[in-house]
Amino acid sequence: MATLKELKNKISSVKNTQKTTRAMKLVSTAKLKRAEEALIRSRVYAKKIDEVIKEISQKLASVKDTIDIRAFSSVNVKKVDIIVITADKGLCGGFNIHTIKKTLSLINEFKEKDIKVRLKVIGKKAIEYFHFMDIEMNEEIIGLSAAPNYEKAAEIINSSYQDFVEEKIDNIVLIHNGYVNKLTQEVRVDSLLPIEIEDNQNTEFLEIEPDNDYEMILNDLVKKYIEYSIYYALLDSLAAEHSARMQAMDAATNNAKEMVRLLTLEFNKVRQENVTRELIEIVTAIEAMKN
């Protein structure tokens, strides 16, 4: 059984941890508010450009035999780029590991279909994991998931897009843990390219002016679409990260509070036992002196 001094030190240590986790929760709450605001501001544009791409894909269904743009074409997938977004830091529950597990599952699915995979990893935690597991990475980016930057995100995705256009790869997949609300995160897998042509019986013809530049215009639009997709995913991931860390620190604070309660009960029990034993020893000594 632990001594009073040991229990007192444990209680003090757990209380200090509790103060730290409470402070980290408050910091994450403040950061989540800013990340949430940035996400909401970007959501309108992200939804609109997604709607435009879907509308174009629907209209292309009626002329897909005459327009040859690889981004809207059905291709035989032999090589794929997987872009993974995780956090640079831990202490956020299962936020990172859920994304990593989904990535590993997807890699195995592609390998079973004899599809080669190139891995681009954003976030220190996933990079460390893949290094530990000796999984080859094509590109490693640290710092971007903590501070999303459009230009840097565009640079990463455009290198994959250029390889896609040059037929070096046949698919671009984006994986990240996204923000649903303050209590929920959701791992999202988006196949960015090629864009599936949706045939919804829309017979309206797609008009592009000037008609001789339709290829350039559509390619520019696709490029803008994938650039904003990865930038929005970074914002989405950052909000989810702060949400997950806020929850993890709240749980850690509550666990520390419960541990302090249990240790205090044990401390009081040991102290009472010591007092009782000392009283018995005193009474025994007095009785012995009488005899």
Backbone hydrogen bonds, N-H to C=O, Kabsch-Sander energy under -0.5 kcal/mol:
donor,donor_aa,acceptor,acceptor_aa,energy
7,L,3,T,-2.5
8,K,4,L,-2.5
9,N,5,K,-2.2
10,K,6,E,-2.2
11,I,7,L,-2.6
12,S,8,K,-2.2
13,S,9,N,-2.4
14,V,10,K,-2.7
15,K,11,I,-2.3
16,N,12,S,-1.9
17,T,13,S,-2.1
18,Q,14,V,-2.6
19,K,15,K,-2.0
20,T,16,N,-1.9
21,T,17,T,-2.8
22,R,18,Q,-2.2
23,A,19,K,-2.1
24,M,20,T,-2.5
25,K,21,T,-2.0
26,L,22,R,-1.9
27,V,23,A,-2.3
28,S,24,M,-2.5
29,T,25,K,-2.3
30,A,26,L,-2.0
31,K,27,V,-2.4
32,L,28,S,-2.6
33,K,29,T,-1.7
34,R,30,A,-1.5
35,A,31,K,-2.6
36,E,32,L,-2.9
37,E,33,K,-1.8
38,A,34,R,-2.1
39,L,35,A,-2.1
40,I,36,E,-2.4
41,R,37,E,-2.1
42,S,38,A,-1.6
43,R,39,L,-1.5
44,V,40,I,-0.8
46,A,42,S,-2.2
47,K,43,R,-2.7
48,K,44,V,-2.1
49,I,45,Y,-2.6
50,D,46,A,-1.6
51,E,47,K,-2.3
52,V,48,K,-2.3
53,I,49,I,-2.1
54,K,50,D,-2.3
55,E,51,E,-2.6
56,I,52,V,-2.4
57,S,53,I,-2.4
58,Q,54,K,-2.0
59,K,55,E,-2.1
60,L,56,I,-2.4
61,A,57,S,-0.6
61,A,58,Q,-0.6
62,S,59,K,-0.9
63,V,60,L,-1.0
64,K,60,L,-0.6
66,T,63,V,-1.7
67,I,63,V,-1.6
68,D,66,T,-0.6
69,I,67,I,-0.8
72,F,69,I,-1.8
73,S,70,R,-1.4
75,V,73,S,-0.6
77,V,75,V,-0.8
78,K,76,N,-0.5
80,V,116,K,-2.6
81,D,171,N,-2.7
82,I,80,V,-0.5
82,I,118,R,-3.1
83,I,81,D,-0.6
83,I,173,V,-3.2
84,V,82,I,-0.6
84,V,120,K,-2.9
85,I,175,I,-2.2
86,T,84,V,-0.5
86,T,122,I,-3.1
95,F,92,C,-1.6
98,H,94,G,-2.3
99,T,95,F,-0.9
100,I,96,N,-2.3
101,K,97,I,-2.8
102,K,98,H,-1.9
103,T,99,T,-2.2
104,L,100,I,-2.6
105,S,101,K,-2.3
106,L,102,K,-2.2
107,I,103,T,-2.7
108,N,104,L,-2.2
109,E,105,S,-1.9
110,F,106,L,-2.3
111,K,107,I,-2.4
112,E,108,N,-2.2
113,K,109,E,-1.0
114,D,111,K,-1.6
115,I,110,F,-2.8
116,K,78,K,-2.5
118,R,80,V,-2.8
120,K,82,I,-3.0
120,K,118,R,-0.6
121,V,119,L,-0.5
121,V,139,E,-2.7
122,I,84,V,-3.3
122,I,120,K,-0.5
123,G,121,V,-0.5
123,G,141,I,-2.8
125,K,87,A,-2.1
127,I,123,G,-1.8
128,E,124,K,-2.7
129,Y,125,K,-1.8
130,F,126,A,-2.8
131,H,127,I,-2.1
132,F,128,E,-2.3
133,M,129,Y,-2.3
134,D,131,H,-1.1
135,I,130,F,-3.2
136,E,134,D,-0.5
138,N,119,L,-3.0
139,E,119,L,-1.4
141,I,121,V,-2.6
147,A,143,G,-1.0
153,A,149,N,-2.5
154,A,150,Y,-2.8
155,E,151,E,-2.0
156,I,152,K,-1.9
157,I,153,A,-2.3
158,N,154,A,-2.6
159,S,155,E,-1.2
160,S,156,I,-1.0
161,Y,157,I,-2.5
162,Q,158,N,-2.6
163,D,159,S,-1.5
164,F,160,S,-2.1
165,V,161,Y,-2.7
166,E,162,Q,-2.2
167,E,164,F,-1.3
168,K,163,D,-3.3
169,I,163,D,-1.1
170,D,79,K,-3.4
171,N,79,K,-0.7
172,I,193,L,-2.1
173,V,81,D,-3.0
174,L,190,D,-3.1
175,I,83,I,-2.8
176,H,188,R,-2.0
177,N,85,I,-0.5
178,G,176,H,-0.7
178,G,186,E,-3.6
180,V,181,N,-0.6
180,V,184,T,-2.0
181,N,184,T,-1.7
184,T,181,N,-0.8
186,E,178,G,-2.5
188,R,176,H,-3.6
190,D,174,L,-2.9
190,D,188,R,-0.5
192,L,172,I,-2.1
192,L,190,D,-1.0
193,L,172,I,-1.1
195,I,71,A,-3.6
196,E,194,P,-0.5
198,E,196,E,-0.7
199,D,197,I,-0.7
200,N,198,E,-0.9
203,T,201,Q,-0.8
207,E,205,F,-0.7
208,I,206,L,-0.5
213,D,210,P,-1.9
214,Y,211,D,-0.9
217,I,213,D,-2.3
218,L,214,Y,-2.7
219,N,215,E,-2.3
220,D,216,M,-2.3
221,L,217,I,-2.1
222,V,218,L,-2.5
223,K,219,N,-2.3
224,K,220,D,-2.3
225,Y,221,L,-2.3
226,I,222,V,-2.4
227,E,223,K,-2.1
228,Y,224,K,-2.3
229,S,225,Y,-1.7
230,I,226,I,-1.9
231,Y,227,E,-1.8
232,Y,228,Y,-2.8
233,A,229,S,-2.0
234,L,230,I,-1.9
235,L,231,Y,-1.9
236,D,232,Y,-2.7
237,S,233,A,-2.6
238,L,234,L,-2.2
239,A,235,L,-2.1
240,A,236,D,-2.0
241,E,237,S,-2.5
242,H,238,L,-2.2
243,S,239,A,-2.1
244,A,240,A,-2.8
245,R,241,E,-2.6
246,M,242,H,-2.4
247,Q,243,S,-2.0
248,A,244,A,-2.5
249,M,245,R,-2.8
250,D,246,M,-1.8
251,A,247,Q,-2.6
252,A,248,A,-2.4
253,T,249,M,-2.3
254,N,250,D,-2.2
255,N,251,A,-2.5
256,A,252,A,-2.3
257,K,253,T,-2.2
258,E,254,N,-2.2
259,M,255,N,-2.4
260,V,256,A,-2.4
261,R,257,K,-1.8
262,L,258,E,-2.3
263,L,259,M,-2.8
264,T,260,V,-2.4
265,L,261,R,-2.1
266,E,262,L,-2.3
267,F,263,L,-2.6
268,N,264,T,-2.6
269,K,265,L,-2.2
270,V,266,E,-2.7
271,R,267,F,-2.5
272,Q,268,N,-2.5
273,E,269,K,-2.4
274,N,270,V,-2.4
275,V,271,R,-2.5
276,T,272,Q,-2.8
277,R,273,E,-2.7
278,E,274,N,-2.4
279,L,275,V,-2.4
280,I,276,T,-2.4
281,E,277,R,-2.3
282,I,278,E,-2.3
283,V,279,L,-2.9
284,T,280,I,-2.8
285,A,281,E,-2.2
286,I,282,I,-2.4
287,E,283,V,-2.5
288,A,284,T,-2.1
289,M,285,A,-1.9
290,K,286,I,-1.8
291,N,287,E,-1.6
